[in-house]
Amino acid sequence: MNKRTLSLSLYLNYFVHGIGLIILTQNMQALSQHWNSPLATVSYVFSGIGIGRIFAYFIFGNLSDRFGRKVFVNIGMLSYLVFFLGMAFVNNIQVAYALAIVAGIANSALDSGTYATFIEMGGNQGSANILIKAFMSIGEFILPLFIATLEANQAWYGWSFMLAAAVLVFNLFFLNRQTFPQRNLADDATAVAAQQLPKSRRILASIGLAGYGYTSMALMILYTQWISLFVTKTYGFGPVLAHLLLSLYSIGSITGVIVIFILLRTGFTERKLLVGMNIGSLITLAVVCYASVPWLSMIASFAFGFLAAGGAMQIGLNIFLRLYPHIKGTITGTFFTFGSVAAFTIPLITGWLSKQSIAAAMRSDLVVAVAGLICVAVTAWALRPTHSLATDRQTINQIDQKIVRLLNQRFETVTDISELKQQAHLPVLDQSREDRVLDRVAQRSSEAAHTPYLQAIYQAIMSNSRAYQTARKTTTQQVSPSTAHATGMTTKEDLHD
Ligand SMILES: O=C(O)C(=O)C[C@]1(C(=O)O)C=C[C@@H](O)C=C1
């Protein structure tokens, strides 16, 4: 399995999915003309996507645990292909509705296969799931520009559908050349830690996370649906500023994805990050809901996008997946079923609230934010670290991961040093340098009792560094005997090191 190419291929699907998310709304006028139907009917067709999603998530998640991820990623891609090709030509509303359902199914199949695959690739792939969001955003960013270009050239609206279809056809070939990781493979530490968690705490965390599946999605949908209208009606902001707030939210979201990806790579705890982000979401949302000053709203909207839509939902799912490492597909399905229910119910609930006032509809997002915070706080509390053999070993695994990365960097530097020394005809061993390194270790050690052991470790590191340099030197000399002769390098002393 080549992690890089497989990841790239999986991400490419989410670029297409990002296009799929907005292609109907972006082509609403054109479709309404083509279908000879009013905008309201076109909008009704969109609800098919939600229906397809709700029904497919749970079934697909479960099945992907049984039949493997690749099948479901393929089902997702093929369904999306049917949707894009069909929608570009269809002129019958019923068929269009059926195609919208197919898009919902495509979405669920992709998610059921992909999120689990990233975790199953091993290593720190939880952070890889966060990047899925970034690829969706790229798709959502490029499509409107592409459509604007088509409109400017008075070209057929269907080309936007063809663009997505072309990427899918290419990716179907690309992806099917890749091998997927072994299914439901839990790394030992994760499996043991999950098993050792008392049942009551696991149930509590599961309830919190399922609830978060709903609130995290609801929080974003409600905001994007009402923000522009809210600031216009409540604070009298102009249309440009109203739309700018939404753009700032999107920019914040993309920035968030990148920053969180980096934080997770550097070993930040997902649990703490999630609680922090939800506290931040609540505060920034309260600012947007009650501040009537444009500049403050702008900053808060960016920050809200960063915190609420910058991959927080994906972190929630990652934690959920680690809790049940043997049924990752089912867990993904369950989590997103809750999200789909939010996508379906929030427009209905807020539509009803908006009859009272637009401000009431918008500010109801604060209730969602509080509920989300309670969900993640309960989860974090239930999953608080307790000292056991399994959890402490997991901590050691994380520390070792960092040490190995740093040792790789050290050896890369030693490679440079080795070359410089060869050029300057210097021996591999430099005792005075080694003494200084050991002195520095003693100075840096924060615990006197550890110091002799740390020094012994460093002695071993340097002894291996010498062995590595000597081995390199020998290989270079074998490759180029004339150079070896000219330099007269390999000394007995070095080889004994
Ligand atoms: O600094 C050097 O000259 C190195 O070759 C590096 C290094 C080390 O690994 O730290 C290795 C061997 C020397 O004896 C001293 C130090």
The ligand as an SDF file (V2000), in Angstrom:
LIG
                    3D

 16 16  0  0  0  0  0  0  0  0999 V2000
   29.8570   15.9180   15.5580 O   0  0  0  0  0  0  0  0  0  0  0  0
   30.4370   15.0450   14.9250 C   0  0  0  0  0  0  0  0  0  0  0  0
   31.5880   15.1740   14.5130 O   0  0  0  0  0  0  0  0  0  0  0  0
   29.7540   13.7970   14.5880 C   0  0  0  0  0  0  0  0  0  0  0  0
   30.2470   12.9890   13.8410 O   0  0  0  0  0  0  0  0  0  0  0  0
   28.4530   13.5110   15.2510 C   0  0  0  0  0  0  0  0  0  0  0  0
   28.6300   12.6870   16.5210 C   0  0  0  0  0  0  0  0  0  0  0  0
   27.1850   12.5780   17.1010 C   0  0  0  0  0  0  0  0  0  0  0  0
   26.4750   11.6750   16.6820 O   0  0  0  0  0  0  0  0  0  0  0  0
   26.8080   13.4420   17.8860 O   0  0  0  0  0  0  0  0  0  0  0  0
   29.1200   11.3400   16.1510 C   0  0  0  0  0  0  0  0  0  0  0  0
   30.4420   10.9710   16.2720 C   0  0  0  0  0  0  0  0  0  0  0  0
   31.4530   11.8330   16.8780 C   0  0  0  0  0  0  0  0  0  0  0  0
   32.3290   11.1260   17.6870 O   0  0  0  0  0  0  0  0  0  0  0  0
   30.8450   12.9840   17.5690 C   0  0  0  0  0  0  0  0  0  0  0  0
   29.5440   13.3500   17.4450 C   0  0  0  0  0  0  0  0  0  0  0  0
  1  2  2  0
  2  3  1  0
  2  4  1  0
  4  5  2  0
  4  6  1  0
  6  7  1  0
  7  8  1  0
  7 11  1  0
  7 16  1  0
  8  9  2  0
  8 10  1  0
 11 12  2  0
 12 13  1  0
 13 14  1  0
 13 15  1  0
 15 16  2  0
M  END
$$$$
